[in-house]
Amino acid sequence: MSKFKPVRKAVFPVAGLGTRFLPATKVIPKEMITVGDKPLIQHNVEEAIEAGIEEFIFVTSPSKEALHLHFKQNKPLEAILEQRGKLEILEKLRSSNLPEGAMKLAYQNEPLGLGHAVWCAKELVGDEPFAVMLPDVVVHTPKSKSCLAQMMEVYEKIGGNVLALTEVPKSETDKYGIIDPSSARDNLYGINGMVEKPKPEFAPSNLSITGRYILQPEVFEYLSAFERGAGNEIQLTDSMAKLIGIQPFNGITFKGEDYDCGSRIGFIEANIAYGLADTDIADSVRKLLDKYR
């Protein structure tokens, strides 16, 4: 049994407008766009459930009602599927239901950045460690535990703050939050510092933070200052950086592939990957890919 306080809550920043996917996101929340046969947000929630998360905090906006409803039981639809004997589909539908009271809502009224979105969950998180999961990022781990579950294993051993890391091309560091590693042992890296979207010539490494965080509640003290960083936004990276040296910060390169579904090409690649992993349609997907070579 771990000596560290358990991580029971996860924060999902979902208030964004999804402008890169307009007009598809004019009415439908970006997080409800499907990868495979599930919305982006459901992939993230299922990853959290596998990691032991019990409370799901959506930092949202009033226009995202469809997202909230997705995780509630739809009794009329379930009854129709049951009457028609479509039990396999019924089981898939029920897998999206969250237990009563497990979903919590916080509202972000202005798009002031990821740091501000996380700060909006402050009262619901309280004084305990928590996870942050960016729904734009889908992590496919068909041969291992989910990304957050892998991070939890590390957290239960060493505590502190744990980040998911991915190696990116050196030329693309200006698209990501990049760490300055202080040590490396297998897939575990000590973190000496971090910077948001550095130019390649100034990047301390090519290890990017990949949309998954386990954080201690003290980060809220720094987020509460509302200091602007890159893009004139309140950056989560900046507040985490101020905690380095005060609290342990580590990162892991995880088993699996991550896809940035906030970009059109990342979204297409994720659908190809999930299609090839789906035994019902994998052969057909391969034939389609061959067709367009």
C-alpha positions, 0 to 999 in steps of 0.5 A: 500500500502506497504511503502517498495520498491517493489520486481520486480526482481528475480534471478535464478542461473542456471549455474550449471552442474547438475553432480548428475544427469549425464548422464541425464544432459549431454545435457539437463540442470538439470533445464529442468528435469520435475517434474509432467508435467513441468520443474523444472525451470518453477515451479520456474518461475510460483511461481515468477509470482504469487508473482508479479515478473516482471523481470526474471534474469537467471544466466546461461552458454552458454550450457543452451540454451534449458532453455532460449528457453523454455520461448520464444514463439514457433510459429510453434509448437503453429500453429500445435497444433491449427490446430489439435484442441489441445487447452488444450495442446496449453494453457499449452504450452503458459503458459511457454512463458514469455513476451518480455523483461522479461527474462534477462541473466547474465553469470557465467563462473566459478562454484565459489558458490551460492554467486558468482552466485548471484553477477553475476546478480549485474548489472541487479538487480541494486539498488533495493530489489530482490528475489533469487530462487534456481531451485533445490528446488520446493515448492508445495503449493496446499492449499495456495499461492506460497512460494514466495508470502507468503514471499512477504506478510511478506516483504510488512509489515516489509521490510528488508530481508526475508528468507524461512525456513524449520525445518530439522532433527538436524542430517542433519544440515551439509547439509544446511544453518542454522539460529540462531533465535533471536525471534519467533512469529507464523511462523515469526522468527527474525534472529540473525545469520546464518551459512553454513552447521554446524555440528549438535553439533554446529548448532544454530537451526534446521531451514534451509534456503530453497532456497528462499530469498528476499534480499536488494541490499547492499548484493552485497557489501559483495559478491564483496569481493569474500571471500571463505567459506564452500567448498571453495566457495563464499557463499551467507550465509556468505555475508547475515550474515555480514548484520545482525545487519545492516539491519533487517533479518527475516525468515518464515516457509511457508505453503507447502512442499519443495523438494530438486530436486537436490537429486535423492530421493528428485526428486522422492518424488516431482514427487510422490507428484505432481502426487498425486495432479494431478486429471487426474492421482492421482488414477493411481499413488496411484495404482502404489504406492500400487503395489510396497509396 
